[in-house]
């Protein structure tokens, strides 16, 4: 019984030790030749071991292009120590998971084997890295197999288009410079045929230097791996001055260029699979921050928030169904086959954007670019807290579940040590993700999509972090492949994106739309009914609104829309735009278009139940729509003197005849009353004022209280006065809440500029 208790106590100690941060710390040791050994202890029957080399397609030029691809495929061929047959036999005996893989910034040799086979695996990796033979007959076999890979590329857009996207985004006029635009695969069959064994040896000597290598392991003691590294890797020579000079020339910072490329699938060979369904594939990307920028966590969380996927889920529904690309694209537009985010982070810079696949029909081709553009733009000014929390949880979940695999953890250890010189623990990553706010994500989106020159406000106390500086001009990169039509809308994608950028300026983005009120809801519905009729819609709908008996229905709908608006824009505060008061006197009016008597008569006149009276009452004029009426002739003389209207009683004729002298007058309206002026409130005037909602212009008020002064008054000032309630009378006009509201009295001429 006591022995059982002691065993339980010892197990509890092990659990506490394993869960402690010190136990999970990544240990790093550097050999005399510069090679680094990094280990992460982890319990289990298997260990993971790998060699990571700071080489890849980024460091290729026109003379070495495609060598990374072939070197990857030649990984487990003959060496000085072992022929191919013996090497393959040993690998099969070891079992486990053994592979070679190359990226744009690294070449990796990885394996997962039993603990007692660790030294055997280190021995094999040492032979593969130090002593490859690159036999000519084996090279020919690998190149022939690679030709089949190139033949399949046009029919694998999920593989081919990201490569083309990089080639367009990072194209370089100087082919001697390194770039992220090089394909991961050799780009042509002609290039494959030109690759020789000597080229591979020279490439390996140049880039396989110990200072650019990391031997990483997960699941073993650190000292054990250090001893094995001393035994099998310490004899790798350091780079010569010539090699170091070549490395320096080929490691210059990569610059982003951007651009547009359209690939007409009609010019490509037909798919060998007759069941393949043709689609048009679109990628839109922008230059993004490097992996050392603190905002890289905000960008990764933003990509998680956007999510995406396909119209069919092999694992069943439910995965990422609340991400934006699912709710706003895939669920809304049934014809979209798939929609995903594009996010590539590198040491110098990166790419961030969106991709989609759609059927080859004109309507879809015309609609898809604005749809994707709006989704990108939305990330710059609207991130909801519940969206952010969901994205954080999903990102942390993916991160933690991925690291449960020792092979994934091995790659994480090796690549972080290779690039950053140290490893950031997963707990620290989660803390950084948890610290993000909605503003952090929107700032990162504005930096990437709108090209704003902002610095990250995040500070994690990381010495290796550095603020990314844009290397390009901020233009997007667009790659499209599909069956294009003769006058396909996608041929105008450059103009579409340019118009989109111009119409979605930052000034407009910051302005949150106003929630609709009941009248606006009513007007929208009535506008659909009267669309196409030769009527003055605003005036007619305003009159109908005053006589509408079922206003409660519109108020209820407006309240629902207001609640939705509040949820979507929680920080919105209504602030009427105040315009500086402008006087006509001695101030030239801004010229819009010349207005004469004929143009005035061409408008449908909307007259209220009362007419204006300048010092004399005039009889009521009945308002009839779709007929042209001119106001009765008031006994008044209008003289245009220095842009000031002076009114004096006179028998002069029709007042309209003299309005042609006001060059910027577009429309005019009569407002006032008879003896029942006390019963008419300013709110009723506002109902008429809805006539001008679509104009966004100032109003001219000609008042009997100031008969010689014509003023420009903001309509919001009238609304402010209306909110006070009260009648449209002299008492209310003499003490307005704003100095911009003067001359609102019993008899007022309202002119629209």
C-alpha positions in Angstrom: 0.0 0.0 0.0 2.8 2.4 0.9 4.6 1.6 -2.4 1.5 2.5 -4.4 1.2 5.8 -2.6 4.8 6.6 -3.2 4.3 5.8 -6.9 1.4 8.2 -7.1 3.4 10.9 -5.3 6.2 10.5 -7.8 3.8 10.6 -10.8 2.3 13.8 -9.4 5.8 15.3 -9.2 6.5 14.4 -12.8 3.2 16.0 -13.9 4.0 19.2 -12.1 7.5 19.2 -13.5 6.3 18.7 -17.0 3.7 21.4 -16.8 6.2 23.9 -15.4 7.7 26.5 -17.8 11.3 25.7 -16.9 10.8 22.1 -18.0 9.3 23.2 -21.3 12.1 25.6 -22.0 13.9 25.2 -25.4 17.6 24.7 -24.9 20.2 26.0 -27.4 23.9 25.2 -27.8 26.3 26.5 -30.5 29.2 24.4 -31.7 32.6 25.8 -32.5 31.9 25.9 -36.2 28.7 27.8 -35.7 26.1 25.0 -35.9 23.3 25.4 -33.4 21.6 22.5 -31.5 18.1 23.2 -30.1 16.0 20.7 -28.1 12.6 20.6 -26.5 12.1 17.8 -24.0 8.8 15.9 -24.3 7.8 12.5 -22.9 6.9 9.7 -25.3 8.3 6.6 -27.0 9.3 8.5 -30.2 11.7 11.4 -30.8 11.7 13.9 -33.6 15.0 15.0 -35.2 15.7 17.4 -38.0 18.3 19.5 -39.8 17.2 23.0 -40.8 19.2 25.0 -43.3 18.8 28.7 -44.1 18.5 28.2 -47.8 15.7 28.1 -50.3 14.2 29.6 -53.4 14.6 33.1 -52.0 18.3 32.9 -52.5 18.2 31.6 -56.1 19.1 33.8 -59.1 18.9 33.2 -62.8 21.9 30.8 -62.7 20.7 28.7 -59.8 16.9 28.8 -60.3 15.3 25.4 -59.7 18.2 23.9 -57.8 16.3 24.0 -54.4 13.6 21.9 -56.0 16.0 19.3 -57.4 18.1 19.2 -54.2 14.9 18.4 -52.3 14.1 15.5 -54.6 17.7 14.2 -54.4 17.7 14.1 -50.6 17.7 10.3 -50.1 20.0 9.3 -53.0 23.5 8.0 -53.0 26.1 9.5 -50.6 29.8 8.7 -50.1 28.9 6.5 -47.2 25.9 4.7 -48.6 24.5 3.9 -52.0 20.8 4.6 -52.7 19.7 1.0 -52.1 21.5 0.8 -48.7 20.2 4.2 -47.7 16.6 3.3 -48.5 17.0 -0.1 -46.8 18.1 1.6 -43.6 15.3 4.1 -43.7 12.8 1.3 -44.1 14.3 -0.6 -41.2 14.1 2.5 -39.0 10.4 3.0 -39.9 8.8 6.1 -38.6 8.2 9.3 -40.6 11.1 10.6 -42.6 10.9 13.4 -45.2 12.7 16.3 -46.9 11.0 19.6 -47.6 12.0 23.0 -48.9 10.4 26.4 -48.6 11.3 29.9 -49.8 13.6 30.5 -46.8 14.6 27.0 -45.6 15.5 23.4 -46.5 14.5 20.8 -43.9 15.3 17.1 -43.3 13.0 15.7 -40.6 12.3 12.3 -39.0 10.3 10.7 -36.2 11.8 7.5 -34.9 12.1 5.4 -31.7 14.3 6.8 -29.0 16.9 4.0 -29.3 17.3 4.8 -33.1 18.2 8.5 -32.5 21.9 8.0 -33.3 21.2 6.0 -36.4 19.0 8.8 -37.7 21.6 11.5 -36.9 24.1 9.5 -38.8 21.9 9.3 -41.9 21.2 13.0 -41.8 24.9 13.7 -41.5 25.7 11.7 -44.6 22.9 13.2 -46.6 23.9 16.8 -45.7 27.7 16.5 -45.8 28.4 13.8 -48.5 25.9 13.6 -51.3 27.1 12.3 -54.6 24.5 13.6 -57.0 25.1 10.9 -59.5 24.2 11.8 -63.1 21.9 8.8 -63.6 20.0 9.6 -60.4 19.8 13.3 -61.4 18.2 12.3 -64.8 15.6 10.2 -63.1 14.7 13.0 -60.7 14.5 15.6 -63.5 12.2 13.3 -65.5 9.9 12.9 -62.5 9.9 16.6 -62.0 8.7 17.1 -65.6 5.5 15.3 -64.6 5.1 17.7 -61.7 5.3 20.6 -64.1 2.8 19.0 -66.5 0.3 18.7 -63.6 0.6 22.3 -62.4 -1.9 24.0 -64.7 -4.5 21.5 -63.4 -3.7 22.2 -59.8 -4.6 25.9 -59.3 -4.4 25.5 -55.5 -0.7 24.8 -56.0 0.1 26.9 -59.1 -1.7 30.2 -58.4 0.1 30.9 -55.1 3.4 30.5 -57.0 2.3 32.8 -59.7 1.0 35.3 -57.1 4.5 35.4 -55.5 6.2 35.8 -58.9 3.9 38.8 -59.8 4.2 40.3 -56.3 8.0 40.1 -56.1 9.1 40.3 -59.7 12.5 41.8 -60.1 14.0 43.4 -63.2 17.5 42.4 -62.0 17.6 38.6 -62.3 20.9 38.5 -60.3 19.0 39.6 -57.1 17.3 37.2 -54.7 13.5 37.4 -54.5 10.5 35.6 -53.1 9.1 35.5 -56.6 11.0 32.3 -57.5 8.8 29.2 -57.8 9.2 26.4 -55.3 9.3 24.1 -58.3 11.6 24.5 -61.2 9.7 26.8 -63.5 10.4 25.2 -66.9 11.4 21.9 -68.5 14.2 23.6 -70.4 15.6 24.7 -67.0 15.4 21.1 -65.7 17.4 19.8 -68.7 20.2 22.4 -68.0 20.7 21.4 -64.3 23.9 19.4 -63.7 25.6 17.6 -60.8 28.3 20.3 -60.6 25.6 23.0 -60.1 24.1 21.1 -57.2 27.5 20.6 -55.5 28.3 24.3 -55.9 24.9 25.3 -54.5 25.3 23.0 -51.5 28.8 24.4 -50.8 27.5 27.9 -50.9 24.5 27.6 -48.6 25.1 24.5 -46.5 27.5 26.2 -44.1 27.3 25.4 -40.4 26.4 29.0 -39.3 23.2 28.6 -41.5 22.3 25.2 -39.9 20.2 24.1 -36.9 20.1 20.6 -35.6 16.8 20.4 -33.7 15.2 17.7 -31.6 12.0 17.0 -29.6 11.7 14.3 -27.0 15.4 13.7 -26.0 17.9 15.1 -23.5 19.7 18.2 -24.7 23.1 17.0 -23.8 22.6 13.7 -25.7 21.9 15.6 -28.9 24.8 17.9 -28.4 27.2 15.0 -28.1 25.8 13.4 -31.3 26.2 16.8 -33.1 29.8 17.0 -32.0 30.4 13.6 -33.3 28.7 13.9 -36.7 28.5 17.6 -37.6 31.4 19.4 -36.0 33.7 18.6 -39.0 31.5 20.7 -41.4 33.9 23.6 -42.5 33.0 27.2 -42.1 32.3 29.2 -45.3 35.3 30.7 -47.1 35.5 34.5 -47.8 34.2 33.9 -51.3 31.3 31.9 -50.1 30.5 34.6 -47.4 30.6 37.3 -50.1 28.2 35.3 -52.3 25.8 34.8 -49.4 25.9 38.5 -48.6 25.1 39.4 -52.2 22.1 37.0 -52.3 20.6 38.0 -48.9 19.7 41.5 -49.7 16.2 42.6 -48.5 13.5 41.6 -51.0 11.3 44.3 -52.5 7.6 44.1 -53.3 6.4 45.3 -56.7 2.8 44.2 -57.1 0.9 43.8 -60.4 -1.8 42.1 -62.3 -1.7 38.9 -64.3 -4.6 37.2 -66.2 -4.3 33.6 -67.5 -6.9 32.6 -70.0 -7.7 28.9 -69.4 -8.9 28.7 -73.0 -5.2 28.8 -74.1 -4.2 26.0 -71.7 -4.3 22.3 -72.6 -7.5 20.6 -71.6 -7.7 18.7 -68.3 -7.0 15.0 -68.6 -9.9 14.3 -66.2 -13.2 14.8 -68.1 -15.0 15.1 -64.7 -13.1 18.3 -63.7 -15.5 21.3 -63.3 -14.0 24.5 -64.7 -13.7 27.4 -62.3 -12.3 30.9 -62.4 -9.7 31.4 -59.7 -8.9 34.9 -58.3 -6.2 35.9 -55.8 -6.0 39.5 -54.5 -3.1 40.3 -52.1 -1.2 43.2 -50.6 2.2 43.5 -49.1 2.1 42.7 -45.4 4.4 43.0 -42.4 7.4 40.7 -41.8 7.4 38.0 -39.2 9.4 40.2 -36.8 6.8 43.0 -36.6 4.7 42.9 -33.4 1.5 43.3 -35.6 2.1 39.8 -37.0 -0.1 38.4 -34.2 -2.9 40.9 -35.1 -2.6 39.9 -38.8 -2.8 36.2 -37.9 -5.8 36.8 -35.7 -7.4 38.8 -38.5 -6.9 35.9 -40.9 -8.6 33.6 -38.4 -11.5 36.1 -38.0 -12.0 36.2 -41.8 -11.7 32.4 -42.0 -13.2 30.9 -45.1 -13.6 27.5 -46.7 -15.4 25.7 -49.5 -19.1 25.2 -50.3 -18.6 21.5 -49.5 -17.0 20.3 -46.2 -15.7 16.8 -46.2 -15.7 16.6 -42.5 -19.3 17.8 -42.1 -20.7 21.3 -41.5 -19.7 23.4 -38.6 -16.0 24.3 -39.1 -15.6 28.0 -39.2 -19.2 28.7 -40.1 -19.2 31.9 -38.2 -16.2 33.4 -39.9 -16.8 36.4 -42.1 -16.1 34.7 -45.4 -18.6 32.0 -44.6 -21.4 34.3 -43.4 -20.8 37.2 -45.9 -19.6 35.4 -49.0 -20.2 31.7 -49.1 -23.6 31.8 -47.5 -24.7 34.9 -49.3 -23.5 34.1 -52.8 -24.4 30.5 -53.6 -22.3 30.5 -56.8 -19.0 31.0 -54.9 -17.2 27.6 -54.8 -14.6 28.5 -52.2 -13.2 31.6 -50.5 -10.2 31.8 -48.3 -7.6 34.2 -46.8 -4.1 34.5 -48.2 -1.4 35.0 -45.5 2.3 34.5 -46.1 4.9 35.9 -43.6 8.6 36.0 -44.3 11.7 37.5 -42.8 11.7 40.6 -45.0 8.0 41.1 -45.9 4.9 39.1 -46.6 1.6 38.8 -48.5 -2.0 39.2 -47.1 -5.2 39.0 -49.1 -8.1 36.9 -50.3 -8.8 34.2 -52.9 -12.0 32.7 -54.4 -13.1 30.3 -57.0 -16.3 31.0 -59.0 -18.1 29.5 -62.1 -17.0 30.9 -65.5 -20.1 33.1 -66.1 -20.2 36.8 -66.9 -22.4 37.8 -63.9 -20.0 36.1 -61.5 -17.0 37.6 -63.1 -18.5 41.1 -62.9 -19.5 40.8 -59.2 -16.6 38.9 -57.6 -13.9 41.6 -57.5 -16.1 44.2 -55.7 -17.3 41.5 -53.3 -13.8 40.5 -52.3 -12.6 44.1 -52.2 -15.4 45.1 -49.8 -14.5 42.2 -47.5 -10.9 43.4 -47.3 -12.0 47.0 -46.8 -14.4 46.0 -44.0 -11.5 44.8 -41.9 -10.0 48.3 -41.7 -12.9 49.9 -39.8 -15.3 47.2 -38.4 -14.2 44.5 -36.0 -16.8 43.4 -33.4 -15.7 42.2 -29.9 -17.5 38.9 -30.3 -15.8 38.3 -33.6 -12.4 39.1 -32.0 -13.0 36.7 -29.1 -14.0 33.9 -31.5 -11.0 34.5 -33.7 -8.6 34.4 -30.8 -10.0 31.2 -29.5 -9.9 29.6 -32.9 -6.3 30.7 -33.5 -5.1 29.5 -30.1 -7.0 26.2 -30.6 -5.3 25.6 -34.0 -1.9 26.5 -32.5 -2.2 24.2 -29.5 -3.6 21.3 -31.4 -1.0 21.5 -34.1 1.8 21.4 -31.5 0.5 18.2 -30.1 2.3 16.6 -33.1 6.1 16.2 -32.4 6.8 16.7 -36.1 5.0 20.1 -36.0 6.7 21.1 -32.8 10.1 20.1 -34.3 9.5 22.4 -37.3 8.4 25.2 -34.9 11.6 24.8 -32.9 14.0 24.5 -35.8 12.6 27.4 -37.9 12.3 29.8 -34.9 15.9 29.2 -33.9 17.0 29.5 -37.6 15.2 32.8 -38.2 14.9 34.5 -34.8 17.8 32.9 -32.8 15.4 31.8 -30.0 12.1 30.1 -29.6 9.0 31.9 -28.3 7.0 29.5 -26.0 3.4 28.7 -27.0 2.2 30.2 -23.7 3.8 33.5 -24.6 2.2 33.3 -28.0 -1.3 32.8 -26.4 -0.7 35.7 -24.1 0.1 38.0 -27.0 -2.9 36.8 -28.9 -5.1 37.5 -25.8 -3.8 41.0 -25.4 -5.0 42.1 -28.9 -7.9 44.5 -29.2 -10.2 45.4 -32.1 -8.2 48.5 -32.8 -5.0 46.4 -33.1 -6.6 44.3 -35.8 -8.0 47.4 -37.7 -4.6 49.1 -37.5 -2.9 46.1 -38.9 -5.5 45.9 -41.7 -5.1 49.7 -42.5 -1.3 49.2 -42.7 -1.6 46.4 -45.2 -4.7 47.2 -47.2 -4.8 51.0 -47.2 -1.1 51.4 -47.1 -1.1 53.7 -44.1 2.3 54.4 -42.6 1.5 53.3 -39.1 3.7 51.7 -36.5 2.5 48.9 -34.2 1.6 50.1 -30.8 2.1 46.6 -29.4 5.2 46.1 -27.3 6.0 42.6 -26.0 9.4 43.4 -24.8 11.0 41.3 -27.5 14.4 42.4 -28.6 14.2 40.5 -31.9 11.1 42.3 -32.9 11.4 45.2 -35.4 8.9 47.4 -37.1 8.3 46.5 -40.7 8.8 49.2 -43.3 6.9 48.9 -46.6 9.2 47.9 -49.5 6.8 48.6 -52.3 4.3 51.2 -53.4 1.2 49.6 -51.8 -0.4 48.5 -55.0 -2.3 45.2 -54.9 -1.3 42.0 -56.6 -4.0 40.2 -58.6 -3.8 36.9 -60.3 -6.7 35.4 -62.2 -7.0 32.1 -64.1 -10.1 30.9 -65.8 -12.1 30.7 -69.0 -12.4 34.3 -70.0 -14.8 35.7 -72.4 -14.3 38.2 -75.3 -15.4 41.2 -73.3 -14.9 39.7 -69.9 -15.3 42.1 -66.9 -12.2 40.7 -65.4 -10.1 42.3 -68.1 -11.0 45.6 -66.4 -9.9 44.4 -63.0 -7.2 47.1 -62.7 -9.8 49.9 -63.3 -12.3 48.2 -61.0 -9.7 48.1 -58.1 -8.6 51.7 -58.8 -12.2 52.9 -58.7 -12.8 50.9 -55.6 -9.7 52.5 -53.9 -10.7 56.0 -54.9 -14.4 55.6 -53.8 -13.4 54.0 -50.5 -11.0 56.7 -49.3 -10.1 56.7 -45.6 -12.2 59.8 -45.0 -15.3 58.0 -46.1 -14.3 54.9 -44.2 -14.1 56.7 -40.9 -17.6 58.2 -41.4 -20.1 55.7 -39.9 -23.4 55.7 -41.7 -26.4 57.2 -39.9 -29.1 54.8 -38.8 -32.3 55.2 -40.9 -35.3 56.9 -39.3 -38.9 56.1 -40.0 -39.2 58.5 -42.8 -36.1 57.2 -44.5 -37.5 53.7 -44.4 -40.9 54.9 -45.7 -39.2 56.8 -48.5 -37.1 53.8 -49.6 -40.2 51.7 -49.9 -42.2 54.3 -51.8 -39.2 55.1 -54.1 -39.3 51.5 -55.3 -43.0 52.0 -56.1 -42.7 55.3 -58.0 -39.4 54.5 -59.7 -39.4 55.4 -63.3 -42.3 57.9 -63.1 -41.8 61.4 -64.2 -42.5 62.8 -60.7 -40.6 64.7 -58.1 -40.2 61.7 -55.8 -39.0 63.6 -52.8 -41.8 66.1 -52.8 -44.5 63.5 -53.4 -43.2 61.1 -50.7 -42.9 64.0 -48.2 -46.6 64.8 -48.8 -47.6 61.2 -48.5 -45.6 60.8 -45.3 -47.5 63.7 -43.7 -50.8 61.9 -44.6 -49.6 58.4 -43.7 -51.8 56.8 -41.1 -49.7 53.7 -40.4 -46.6 55.5 -39.3 -46.2 53.1 -36.4 -45.1 50.3 -38.7 -42.3 52.4 -40.0 -41.3 53.6 -36.6 -41.1 49.9 -35.5 -39.0 48.9 -38.5 -36.7 52.0 -37.9 -36.3 51.0 -34.3 -35.2 47.5 -35.3 -32.7 49.0 -37.8 -31.5 51.3 -35.1 -30.8 48.4 -32.8 -28.9 46.5 -35.5 -26.9 49.7 -36.3 -26.0 50.1 -32.6 -24.8 46.5 -32.5 -22.7 46.9 -35.7 -21.3 50.4 -34.8 -21.3 50.5 -30.9 -19.1 53.6 -30.9 -21.3 55.7 -33.2 -22.5 59.1 -31.9 -24.7 61.3 -34.0 -22.9 64.6 -34.6 -24.7 67.0 -37.0 -22.2 68.7 -39.4 -22.0 72.4 -38.6 -21.2 74.5 -41.6 -19.8 78.0 -41.2 -22.5 80.6 -41.8 -22.0 82.3 -45.1 -23.5 85.7 -46.0 -24.3 86.6 -49.6 -23.4 90.2 -49.1 -20.0 91.0 -50.5 -19.3 87.2 -50.9 -19.5 85.6 -54.3 -21.8 82.6 -54.4 -20.2 79.3 -55.5 -21.1 78.6 -59.1 -22.8 75.3 -59.7 -24.8 75.7 -62.8 -26.7 78.6 -64.3 -30.4 78.6 -63.5 -32.8 80.5 -65.6 -36.5 80.8 -65.9 -36.8 77.8 -68.3 -34.9 75.5 -66.0 -37.0 76.6 -63.1 -40.1 75.8 -65.0 -38.8 72.4 -65.9 -38.9 71.4 -62.2 -42.1 70.0 -60.8 -43.3 72.7 -58.4 -44.2 71.5 -55.0 -46.3 74.2 -53.2 -47.5 73.9 -49.7 -51.0 74.7 -48.6 -49.9 78.2 -48.0 -48.0 80.7 -50.0 -45.4 83.3 -49.3 -46.4 86.8 -48.6 -43.9 89.6 -48.6 -45.6 92.3 -46.4 -48.8 91.5 -48.1 -51.0 88.3 -47.9 -51.5 86.3 -51.0 -54.2 83.7 -51.5 -53.7 80.0 -51.1 -52.6 78.0 -54.1 -53.7 74.4 -54.4 -50.9 71.9 -54.8 -51.4 69.4 -57.7 -48.7 67.0 -58.7 -47.5 66.2 -62.2 -48.7 69.7 -63.4 -46.6 72.8 -63.8 -47.6 75.6 -61.5 -45.9 78.9 -61.0 -46.5 80.9 -57.8 -48.8 83.9 -57.9 -47.3 87.2 -58.6 -46.3 88.8 -55.3 -46.2 92.6 -55.2 -42.5 92.8 -54.8 -39.5 94.0 -56.6 -36.2 92.1 -56.5 -33.0 93.8 -57.3 -29.7 92.0 -57.5 -27.2 94.4 -56.1 -23.7 93.1 -55.1 -25.2 89.6 -54.6 -27.7 90.9 -52.2 -31.4 90.8 -52.8 -33.2 94.0 -51.7 -36.9 93.7 -51.4 -39.2 96.7 -51.6 -43.0 96.8 -52.3 -43.7 97.4 -56.0 -45.9 96.4 -58.8 -43.1 94.6 -60.7 -44.4 91.4 -62.2 -43.6 87.7 -61.7 -41.0 87.1 -59.1 -39.8 84.1 -61.0 -38.6 86.2 -63.9 -35.9 87.7 -61.7 -34.6 84.5 -60.1 -32.6 83.7 -63.3 -30.0 86.2 -62.0 -29.1 83.9 -59.2 -26.6 81.6 -61.1 -26.4 78.8 -58.6 -30.1 78.4 -57.9 -31.3 74.9 -58.7 -34.7 74.8 -57.2 -36.9 77.0 -55.0 -39.7 76.4 -52.6 -42.3 78.5 -50.8 -42.9 78.0 -47.2 -45.1 80.0 -44.8 -48.7 80.4 -43.6 -51.7 82.5 -43.3 -53.3 83.5 -40.1 -53.0 80.1 -38.6 -49.2 80.3 -38.4 -49.2 79.6 -34.6 -50.5 76.1 -35.3 -47.8 75.2 -37.8 -44.7 73.8 -36.1 -41.2 73.7 -37.4 -41.4 69.9 -37.4 -43.9 70.2 -40.3 -41.4 72.3 -42.1 -38.8 69.6 -41.6 -41.2 67.1 -43.3 -41.0 69.4 -46.3 -37.3 69.6 -45.8 -36.9 65.9 -46.5 -37.3 67.1 -50.1 -33.7 68.2 -49.9 -32.2 65.1 -48.2 -30.6 63.8 -51.3 -29.1 67.2 -52.2 -26.9 67.8 -49.1 -26.9 71.5 -49.9 -27.4 74.7 -47.9 -30.7 76.5 -47.7 -31.3 80.2 -48.5 -33.8 81.8 -46.1 -35.3 85.1 -47.1 -36.9 86.5 -44.0 -39.4 89.4 -43.5 -37.5 90.1 -40.2 -34.4 90.9 -42.3 -35.9 91.8 -45.7 -32.7 92.9 -47.2 -30.5 90.0 -46.1 -30.3 86.7 -47.9 -28.6 84.0 -45.8 -27.1 80.6 -46.3 -28.2 78.4 -43.5 -27.4 74.8 -42.7 -30.4 72.5 -42.7 -29.1 70.9 -39.5 -29.6 74.2 -37.7 -33.3 74.1 -38.7 -33.5 70.6 -37.3 -31.9 71.7 -34.1 -34.6 74.4 -33.8 -37.3 71.8 -34.6 -36.1 69.6 -31.8 -37.1 72.3 -29.4 -40.7 72.0 -30.6 -42.9 75.0 -30.7 -44.6 76.9 -33.5 -43.0 78.6 -36.5 -43.3 82.1 -35.2 -41.4 85.2 -34.5 -40.8 84.4 -30.8 -39.2 81.1 -31.6 -37.1 82.7 -34.3 -35.7 85.6 -32.3 -33.9 83.3 -29.8 -32.6 80.3 -31.8 -30.2 77.8 -30.3 -27.7 78.5 -33.0 -26.5 81.8 -34.5 -26.8 80.1 -37.9 -30.6 80.1 -37.6 -32.0 83.5 -38.2 -34.9 84.8 -40.3 -37.2 81.8 -39.7 -40.5 83.6 -39.3 -44.1 83.6 -40.3 -43.3 84.4 -43.9 -40.2 82.9 -45.4 -38.9 82.2 -48.8 -36.8 79.0 -49.0 -34.3 78.7 -51.8 -32.2 75.5 -52.4 -28.7 76.1 -53.6 
